[in-house]
Amino acid sequence: MMIMSLRASLNSRVPQSAAIISIGTVAAGLHLSFPISCRDLVAVLEPIQLAFELNAGTCSGSCAITMGNDGLVHYTGAIHDSGLLGAKYVAITSIPVIPFTDGFVGPIIIAHLDHVGGTLSLSTRNSTWDETATDARIADNWAAVKRAAPSAKTQFGTDTGAIDLIDALATTASGVFVFKLL
């Protein structure tokens, strides 16, 4: 469990020039109803941490996503191919439909596409990633993102058909794409 101070939690939500900050002002900025307890406010501001196991074909591994109330998204993962042949893979995590404050309604989509080698390949059998991005739409809609995050799902595929299908869905779908597929 990550421990945060109230000051650290509010740092990205309060203008640097503000001398006095009310809980009501912060709650209104997060589109939360007031009254709200200080404890509940800190719980809303804590980072989202998601972890998923990835298994398809001869590839297995895991990925983790950490999102902060300032819109910072950190996406890491590792895949190992235990088969003879190399494989292309894709991992796509979606956080369900979220009503954004600007009127847009859609999911947040976080994806990674790469390749791992097999026993007969000259490429490495292991693939890792460590990506970071900041998206203001996540920060601006933090309370809605926080409520939807427990319903996040990850799709993982390794064969060409699955990758083509997931890639086609990702390119034609509407949503907030945090990372682009290469």
WOWO-V683381 format. One record per residue. RES is the residue in one small letter. NEAR is the number of other C-alpha atoms within 10 Angstrom. D_CENTER is the distance of its C-alpha to the mean C-alpha in Angstrom with 2 decimals. Layout:
res:RES near:NEAR d_center:D_CENTER
res:RES near:NEAR d_center:D_CENTER
//
This chain:
res:m near:4 d_center:18.17
res:m near:6 d_center:17.36
res:i near:8 d_center:20.26
res:m near:14 d_center:20.05
res:s near:10 d_center:23.03
res:l near:15 d_center:23.40
res:r near:10 d_center:24.13
res:a near:13 d_center:20.93
res:s near:21 d_center:18.91
res:l near:20 d_center:20.87
res:n near:13 d_center:21.11
res:s near:15 d_center:18.55
res:r near:18 d_center:19.88
res:v near:16 d_center:23.55
res:p near:10 d_center:25.63
res:q near:8 d_center:27.21
res:s near:6 d_center:30.64
res:a near:7 d_center:30.35
res:a near:7 d_center:32.93
res:i near:6 d_center:32.42
res:i near:11 d_center:29.27
res:s near:7 d_center:29.52
res:i near:15 d_center:27.05
res:g near:17 d_center:27.93
res:t near:14 d_center:26.92
res:v near:16 d_center:23.48
res:a near:20 d_center:23.03
res:a near:11 d_center:24.23
res:g near:15 d_center:21.84
res:l near:20 d_center:18.90
res:h near:15 d_center:20.72
res:l near:16 d_center:21.70
res:s near:9 d_center:25.18
res:f near:12 d_center:27.70
res:p near:9 d_center:29.15
res:i near:12 d_center:26.27
res:s near:12 d_center:26.89
res:c near:13 d_center:25.80
res:r near:10 d_center:24.20
res:d near:9 d_center:22.16
res:l near:20 d_center:21.13
res:v near:17 d_center:19.99
res:a near:14 d_center:18.04
res:v near:21 d_center:16.16
res:l near:23 d_center:15.52
res:e near:20 d_center:14.30
res:p near:22 d_center:10.81
res:i near:17 d_center:8.36
res:q near:15 d_center:8.44
res:l near:16 d_center:7.66
res:a near:15 d_center:9.87
res:f near:18 d_center:11.31
res:e near:14 d_center:14.69
res:l near:20 d_center:15.32
res:n near:16 d_center:18.93
res:a near:14 d_center:20.81
res:g near:12 d_center:24.32
res:t near:15 d_center:25.17
res:c near:23 d_center:21.64
res:s near:17 d_center:19.72
res:g near:17 d_center:17.10
res:s near:16 d_center:13.79
res:c near:21 d_center:10.22
res:a near:16 d_center:8.18
res:i near:20 d_center:4.89
res:t near:15 d_center:6.33
res:m near:24 d_center:6.03
res:g near:20 d_center:9.64
res:n near:26 d_center:11.92
res:d near:21 d_center:12.96
res:g near:20 d_center:9.90
res:l near:17 d_center:9.15
res:v near:21 d_center:5.85
res:h near:17 d_center:7.13
res:y near:21 d_center:6.62
res:t near:16 d_center:9.91
res:g near:20 d_center:12.03
res:a near:16 d_center:15.69
res:i near:22 d_center:17.82
res:h near:20 d_center:21.61
res:d near:23 d_center:24.08
res:s near:17 d_center:27.18
res:g near:16 d_center:29.00
res:l near:13 d_center:31.80
res:l near:14 d_center:30.11
res:g near:22 d_center:27.02
res:a near:21 d_center:24.10
res:k near:15 d_center:21.44
res:y near:21 d_center:18.09
res:v near:22 d_center:14.85
res:a near:22 d_center:11.62
res:i near:19 d_center:9.60
res:t near:21 d_center:6.95
res:s near:20 d_center:7.65
res:i near:22 d_center:7.60
res:p near:20 d_center:11.36
res:v near:17 d_center:13.60
res:i near:19 d_center:13.48
res:p near:14 d_center:16.67
res:f near:17 d_center:16.09
res:t near:12 d_center:18.95
res:d near:9 d_center:20.18
res:g near:7 d_center:21.00
res:f near:13 d_center:18.32
res:v near:15 d_center:16.97
res:g near:17 d_center:14.13
res:p near:22 d_center:10.77
res:i near:22 d_center:7.41
res:i near:22 d_center:7.17
res:i near:22 d_center:5.39
res:a near:21 d_center:8.63
res:h near:20 d_center:11.14
res:l near:18 d_center:14.91
res:d near:16 d_center:17.65
res:h near:18 d_center:20.97
res:v near:23 d_center:22.65
res:g near:21 d_center:26.43
res:g near:21 d_center:28.66
res:t near:14 d_center:31.95
res:l near:11 d_center:33.94
res:s near:14 d_center:31.59
res:l near:10 d_center:31.94
res:s near:13 d_center:28.17
res:t near:14 d_center:26.39
res:r near:22 d_center:25.33
res:n near:17 d_center:22.19
res:s near:17 d_center:19.11
res:t near:14 d_center:16.47
res:w near:13 d_center:13.71
res:d near:12 d_center:12.33
res:e near:12 d_center:10.54
res:t near:14 d_center:9.90
res:a near:12 d_center:9.76
res:t near:16 d_center:10.59
res:d near:15 d_center:10.55
res:a near:12 d_center:13.36
res:r near:17 d_center:12.58
res:i near:23 d_center:9.71
res:a near:20 d_center:12.38
res:d near:20 d_center:15.12
res:n near:20 d_center:13.76
res:w near:24 d_center:12.30
res:a near:19 d_center:14.56
res:a near:20 d_center:13.67
res:v near:25 d_center:9.86
res:k near:20 d_center:10.98
res:r near:14 d_center:13.45
res:a near:16 d_center:11.39
res:a near:18 d_center:8.60
res:p near:13 d_center:11.38
res:s near:10 d_center:11.95
res:a near:16 d_center:8.79
res:k near:14 d_center:10.41
res:t near:17 d_center:10.23
res:q near:16 d_center:13.15
res:f near:23 d_center:14.84
res:g near:23 d_center:18.07
res:t near:24 d_center:20.69
res:d near:14 d_center:23.68
res:t near:13 d_center:24.35
res:g near:10 d_center:24.66
res:a near:15 d_center:21.30
res:i near:18 d_center:19.60
res:d near:14 d_center:21.73
res:l near:12 d_center:20.97
res:i near:17 d_center:17.17
res:d near:17 d_center:17.48
res:a near:11 d_center:19.94
res:l near:11 d_center:17.84
res:a near:18 d_center:14.87
res:t near:13 d_center:17.48
res:t near:8 d_center:19.37
res:a near:13 d_center:16.76
res:s near:14 d_center:16.07
res:g near:19 d_center:12.72
res:v near:20 d_center:10.46
res:f near:17 d_center:9.58
res:v near:20 d_center:7.52
res:f near:18 d_center:9.27
res:k near:12 d_center:12.62
res:l near:16 d_center:14.19
res:l near:7 d_center:17.27
//
